[in-house]
Amino acid sequence: MGDVALEGLDIPTLVMLTGEAVSAKVIEQMHAAGFADIRPAHGFVFQHLIDRNPTVGELAEQLGMTQQGASKLVVELESLGYVTRNADPADRRARRITLTERGTACITTARRARAKSQAALARRLGEPGLAALTAGLVAFAEQLGIAEAVRHRTVKLPPHER
């Protein structure tokens, strides 16, 4: 079997492969930093907790999954100390999901890991090259119809993670 020239691969394949590799490296760094129980699906939940405190039902809708599946993720994250559920002051029957200090620290650590990866790429490409790559990926996100979901932190959980 012959070698594959990376330059000959189509952009969707390169994006998929590099995205998966970055995700694996970030998870590896998260584990090394003391978050050994974190997995990629948790990041999709965290994005919805950064600037809001949804109920499990709202989170399920935002993630594009069943309420039972979202509840399972929340119970898992709660048992790991990343989130807590508190009564909604406006509706005592509803429970709002909130990041804990550990959850916030996990997000900060993941952001640092991704920034480290991007800084290494910037050193290799130079700032103009990085800006061109960013512009191209933004255009690709817009073409795929995911730009608004990314901007508003409403990216759905991938089907393989549900």
LUMSEDREN-740294 format. One record per residue (C-alpha): x, y, z. Coordinates in steps of 0.001 Angstrom, whole numbers, always signed. Last residue first. Layout:
BEGIN
<site><east>X</east><north>Y</north><up>Z</up></site>
...
***
This chain:
BEGIN
<site><east>-25392</east><north>+10839</north><up>+21693</up></site>
<site><east>-21640</east><north>+11039</north><up>+20946</up></site>
<site><east>-21797</east><north>+9352</north><up>+17501</up></site>
<site><east>-24623</east><north>+11712</north><up>+16493</up></site>
<site><east>-22453</east><north>+14793</north><up>+17091</up></site>
<site><east>-23724</east><north>+16973</north><up>+19973</up></site>
<site><east>-25321</east><north>+20070</north><up>+18499</up></site>
<site><east>-23493</east><north>+23384</north><up>+18268</up></site>
<site><east>-25503</east><north>+26105</north><up>+20002</up></site>
<site><east>-22659</east><north>+28328</north><up>+21165</up></site>
<site><east>-24149</east><north>+31390</north><up>+19437</up></site>
<site><east>-21241</east><north>+31960</north><up>+17048</up></site>
<site><east>-20760</east><north>+28213</north><up>+16487</up></site>
<site><east>-24438</east><north>+27661</north><up>+15722</up></site>
<site><east>-24389</east><north>+30705</north><up>+13435</up></site>
<site><east>-21354</east><north>+29430</north><up>+11504</up></site>
<site><east>-22667</east><north>+25892</north><up>+11056</up></site>
<site><east>-24246</east><north>+26191</north><up>+7609</up></site>
<site><east>-21613</east><north>+24151</north><up>+5781</up></site>
<site><east>-20739</east><north>+27126</north><up>+3564</up></site>
<site><east>-20427</east><north>+29353</north><up>+6646</up></site>
<site><east>-18109</east><north>+26876</north><up>+8343</up></site>
<site><east>-16041</east><north>+26666</north><up>+5127</up></site>
<site><east>-15796</east><north>+30457</north><up>+4953</up></site>
<site><east>-14653</east><north>+30501</north><up>+8594</up></site>
<site><east>-12116</east><north>+27774</north><up>+7754</up></site>
<site><east>-10737</east><north>+29806</north><up>+4865</up></site>
<site><east>-10496</east><north>+32977</north><up>+6926</up></site>
<site><east>-8693</east><north>+31088</north><up>+9692</up></site>
<site><east>-6244</east><north>+29556</north><up>+7212</up></site>
<site><east>-5547</east><north>+32987</north><up>+5702</up></site>
<site><east>-5023</east><north>+34529</north><up>+9157</up></site>
<site><east>-2686</east><north>+31680</north><up>+10120</up></site>
<site><east>-683</east><north>+32176</north><up>+6933</up></site>
<site><east>-436</east><north>+35927</north><up>+7529</up></site>
<site><east>+595</east><north>+35349</north><up>+11174</up></site>
<site><east>+3362</east><north>+32910</north><up>+10348</up></site>
<site><east>+2612</east><north>+29364</north><up>+9220</up></site>
<site><east>+4891</east><north>+27376</north><up>+11561</up></site>
<site><east>+4881</east><north>+29794</north><up>+14493</up></site>
<site><east>+1128</east><north>+30277</north><up>+14057</up></site>
<site><east>+636</east><north>+26481</north><up>+14140</up></site>
<site><east>+2496</east><north>+26259</north><up>+17451</up></site>
<site><east>+402</east><north>+29139</north><up>+18798</up></site>
<site><east>-2777</east><north>+27338</north><up>+17689</up></site>
<site><east>-1838</east><north>+24193</north><up>+19592</up></site>
<site><east>-1009</east><north>+26195</north><up>+22706</up></site>
<site><east>-4301</east><north>+28087</north><up>+22380</up></site>
<site><east>-6170</east><north>+24754</north><up>+22198</up></site>
<site><east>-4489</east><north>+23564</north><up>+25410</up></site>
<site><east>-5146</east><north>+26899</north><up>+27128</up></site>
<site><east>-8821</east><north>+26772</north><up>+26160</up></site>
<site><east>-9056</east><north>+23222</north><up>+27504</up></site>
<site><east>-7517</east><north>+24313</north><up>+30823</up></site>
<site><east>-9937</east><north>+27236</north><up>+31136</up></site>
<site><east>-12894</east><north>+24934</north><up>+30395</up></site>
<site><east>-11716</east><north>+22466</north><up>+33061</up></site>
<site><east>-11241</east><north>+25283</north><up>+35575</up></site>
<site><east>-14831</east><north>+26407</north><up>+34930</up></site>
<site><east>-16102</east><north>+22885</north><up>+35495</up></site>
<site><east>-14005</east><north>+22515</north><up>+38655</up></site>
<site><east>-15371</east><north>+25825</north><up>+39970</up></site>
<site><east>-18844</east><north>+24411</north><up>+39331</up></site>
<site><east>-20803</east><north>+25001</north><up>+36124</up></site>
<site><east>-24538</east><north>+25434</north><up>+36547</up></site>
<site><east>-27525</east><north>+23349</north><up>+35478</up></site>
<site><east>-30927</east><north>+24775</north><up>+36403</up></site>
<site><east>-33592</east><north>+22736</north><up>+38175</up></site>
<site><east>-37262</east><north>+23426</north><up>+37488</up></site>
<site><east>-39969</east><north>+22673</north><up>+40058</up></site>
<site><east>-39041</east><north>+25770</north><up>+42094</up></site>
<site><east>-39947</east><north>+28031</north><up>+39177</up></site>
<site><east>-38659</east><north>+31622</north><up>+39311</up></site>
<site><east>-35825</east><north>+30839</north><up>+41751</up></site>
<site><east>-34777</east><north>+27849</north><up>+39595</up></site>
<site><east>-33673</east><north>+25056</north><up>+41927</up></site>
<site><east>-30028</east><north>+24118</north><up>+41547</up></site>
<site><east>-28202</east><north>+21465</north><up>+39575</up></site>
<site><east>-24435</east><north>+21246</north><up>+39843</up></site>
<site><east>-21739</east><north>+20850</north><up>+37244</up></site>
<site><east>-18135</east><north>+19665</north><up>+36914</up></site>
<site><east>-17912</east><north>+17563</north><up>+40097</up></site>
<site><east>-17587</east><north>+14126</north><up>+38486</up></site>
<site><east>-20995</east><north>+13055</north><up>+39827</up></site>
<site><east>-22498</east><north>+16230</north><up>+38342</up></site>
<site><east>-20883</east><north>+15578</north><up>+34973</up></site>
<site><east>-22330</east><north>+12044</north><up>+34914</up></site>
<site><east>-25768</east><north>+13189</north><up>+36060</up></site>
<site><east>-25662</east><north>+15913</north><up>+33370</up></site>
<site><east>-24693</east><north>+13424</north><up>+30644</up></site>
<site><east>-27470</east><north>+11013</north><up>+31660</up></site>
<site><east>-29980</east><north>+13868</north><up>+31761</up></site>
<site><east>-28981</east><north>+14867</north><up>+28236</up></site>
<site><east>-29589</east><north>+11315</north><up>+27016</up></site>
<site><east>-32971</east><north>+11093</north><up>+28781</up></site>
<site><east>-33989</east><north>+14500</north><up>+27429</up></site>
<site><east>-33307</east><north>+13198</north><up>+23947</up></site>
<site><east>-30702</east><north>+14821</north><up>+21741</up></site>
<site><east>-30196</east><north>+17896</north><up>+19601</up></site>
<site><east>-27695</east><north>+19500</north><up>+21974</up></site>
<site><east>-29799</east><north>+22656</north><up>+22386</up></site>
<site><east>-32993</east><north>+20617</north><up>+22796</up></site>
<site><east>-31391</east><north>+18354</north><up>+25390</up></site>
<site><east>-29989</east><north>+21393</north><up>+27218</up></site>
<site><east>-33447</east><north>+22972</north><up>+27384</up></site>
<site><east>-34908</east><north>+19765</north><up>+28811</up></site>
<site><east>-32042</east><north>+19391</north><up>+31307</up></site>
<site><east>-32673</east><north>+22961</north><up>+32469</up></site>
<site><east>-30380</east><north>+25649</north><up>+31129</up></site>
<site><east>-27957</east><north>+27866</north><up>+33041</up></site>
<site><east>-26436</east><north>+30390</north><up>+30654</up></site>
<site><east>-23132</east><north>+31994</north><up>+29668</up></site>
<site><east>-20644</east><north>+29133</north><up>+29789</up></site>
<site><east>-23225</east><north>+26398</north><up>+30347</up></site>
<site><east>-24132</east><north>+25599</north><up>+26738</up></site>
<site><east>-20484</east><north>+25256</north><up>+25674</up></site>
<site><east>-19955</east><north>+22929</north><up>+28644</up></site>
<site><east>-22351</east><north>+20326</north><up>+27231</up></site>
<site><east>-20432</east><north>+20077</north><up>+23951</up></site>
<site><east>-17189</east><north>+19906</north><up>+25917</up></site>
<site><east>-18523</east><north>+16938</north><up>+27872</up></site>
<site><east>-18927</east><north>+14950</north><up>+24661</up></site>
<site><east>-15139</east><north>+15157</north><up>+24131</up></site>
<site><east>-14260</east><north>+13220</north><up>+27319</up></site>
<site><east>-13265</east><north>+14292</north><up>+30823</up></site>
<site><east>-12415</east><north>+11817</north><up>+33587</up></site>
<site><east>-8670</east><north>+12446</north><up>+33605</up></site>
<site><east>-9132</east><north>+16158</north><up>+34366</up></site>
<site><east>-5929</east><north>+16481</north><up>+36379</up></site>
<site><east>-3743</east><north>+18433</north><up>+33961</up></site>
<site><east>-2466</east><north>+15244</north><up>+32266</up></site>
<site><east>-6051</east><north>+14276</north><up>+31423</up></site>
<site><east>-6710</east><north>+17709</north><up>+29940</up></site>
<site><east>-3485</east><north>+17483</north><up>+27916</up></site>
<site><east>-4579</east><north>+14129</north><up>+26447</up></site>
<site><east>-8059</east><north>+15534</north><up>+25780</up></site>
<site><east>-6492</east><north>+18480</north><up>+23936</up></site>
<site><east>-4283</east><north>+16124</north><up>+21917</up></site>
<site><east>-7252</east><north>+13905</north><up>+20976</up></site>
<site><east>-9344</east><north>+16917</north><up>+19947</up></site>
<site><east>-6459</east><north>+18264</north><up>+17869</up></site>
<site><east>-6130</east><north>+14911</north><up>+16088</up></site>
<site><east>-9876</east><north>+14690</north><up>+15429</up></site>
<site><east>-9900</east><north>+18208</north><up>+13986</up></site>
<site><east>-6816</east><north>+17452</north><up>+11877</up></site>
<site><east>-8468</east><north>+14369</north><up>+10388</up></site>
<site><east>-11826</east><north>+16023</north><up>+9745</up></site>
<site><east>-10325</east><north>+19204</north><up>+8318</up></site>
<site><east>-7953</east><north>+17235</north><up>+6081</up></site>
<site><east>-10814</east><north>+15043</north><up>+4847</up></site>
<site><east>-13071</east><north>+18039</north><up>+4168</up></site>
<site><east>-10183</east><north>+19849</north><up>+2402</up></site>
<site><east>-9525</east><north>+17088</north><up>-132</up></site>
<site><east>-6325</east><north>+15112</north><up>+134</up></site>
<site><east>-3611</east><north>+15591</north><up>-2477</up></site>
<site><east>-1483</east><north>+17861</north><up>-300</up></site>
<site><east>-1425</east><north>+15110</north><up>+2314</up></site>
<site><east>+290</east><north>+12811</north><up>-167</up></site>
<site><east>-784</east><north>+9275</north><up>+706</up></site>
<site><east>+1825</east><north>+6540</north><up>+926</up></site>
<site><east>+1438</east><north>+3364</north><up>-1052</up></site>
<site><east>+0</east><north>+0</north><up>+0</up></site>
***
